[in-house]
Amino acid sequence: STDKQIMAWDDIWFRLRTKYELPNDIILIFWRAAWKIKIWEMIRMNYTVVMSEPFYIDLTYNDLKRRYYWDLWMVEEDKKNKAQSVFDESWRRNILGGQACIWSERIDLSVLDAKLFPDLS
């Protein structure tokens, strides 16, 4: 037995959960905007989540408040599952925090500084 734990992009949850029984000790990295209406499902299934979607630092078309001061506890109502998607304080134990990301396929060394630190360049 090891003390290691699997972390995976949310793709496995979105694409595989209906076909396979996924272990819920996987830490899911939520990178897509759908987190605002889907996080309740992940938490209800007892997954631990790291949020990255609001923190893509190279997306300079988003305003500073959205990129640096995002409220991880703000969720939008899932209209199909209204009762279950109402935010509950107990969700906090399943959200580890945020992760700053950058779309690396959009950069090379000539623009690395500008993409990593867009507000300083």
N, C-alpha and C positions, 0 to 999 in steps of 0.2 A: 504494500500500500504506500502511496506517496501523498504528500501534502499539496499536490498540484490540482488545479481546477481548470476546467475548460472555459474559455471565453470565445464567443463566436458572434459574428454579425447577425442581426435579426433575420437575415434571409432564411436561416434554418427553421426558425419559428414560423415565418410566413409561408414557406414553401413545403416544409416537411411534416408539420404537426398533424395534418389530416391523414397522412400516409403512414406515419410511424409514431411509435410512442417515444417521445423525446424525454430523456431524464431531466428533471427540473433542478438539478444542481449545476446546470450550465449557466454561466453569466452571459446574458445577452447584451450586445452593444447595439442600441437603437439608433440607427443613422438616418432614418427616413421621417418625413414630416408627419406620417400617419401616427406617430407616437402619441399625439395629443388625443386621439380617440381610441387607440389600441392598447395603451399601457395598462389599463385596468384588467384586460384579459390576461396579459403576461403575469401580472401580480396575483391575480386570482388563482392562476395555475402554479403559484409559488416560485416563479422565476425571479432571480436577482437581475437588476438592469443597470447598465451604465448608459447615460444619455450622451450622444455626440451630435445629433442633428442640429441643435441650436448653436453649436459652438464651432462651426466651420469658419476658421479665421480668415480664409482667403476669399470668402464670399462678400466682397466689399460693397455690393449693392444692398446688403442688409444694413440697417442703421446700427450705430454703436451700442445703443441700449439692448437691442436684440442679440448682438454678438457677445456682449460682455456681462450683461446683467439679466440673463434669462431666468425666469422663475421656473425651476424644475417641477414645482408642485402645481403649476397651472395646467389644467387639462381641459379639453373641450368635451362636451357631452356627446356620447355615441347615441345618435337618435334612435337607432334600432334597439339599443340595450340601455335605455335611459336610467333605470334604477341601479343597475350594476356599475355604471360608469361615473356615478356621482363620487367626487373625490372623498377619500376617507384618510384620516391621519395615519392609520395603520399601514398605508402604502409606503410611508417613509422608510420602513425597515428593509424594503426590497429595492430601494433605489440607492445605489452606492454613491452616485454623484455624476459629474460631467467629465467629458473628455474632449479636449481641443483637437480638432482635426484639420487636415488640409487635403485637397484633392491633388495628389502628387502627379497624376497624369497630365495636369495642366501646367506643370512647372519644369524648368530646367535651371541650371546654375545661374544663368543670366538674369533670372527674375526671382530667385529664391528669397533674397532679403525682402523684396517688395511683397511677396506672397505670405511670408511668415510674419512680417510686421507691417501690414498694409497702412496702418495709421501713422507710422513713423517714416515711411518712404516718400 
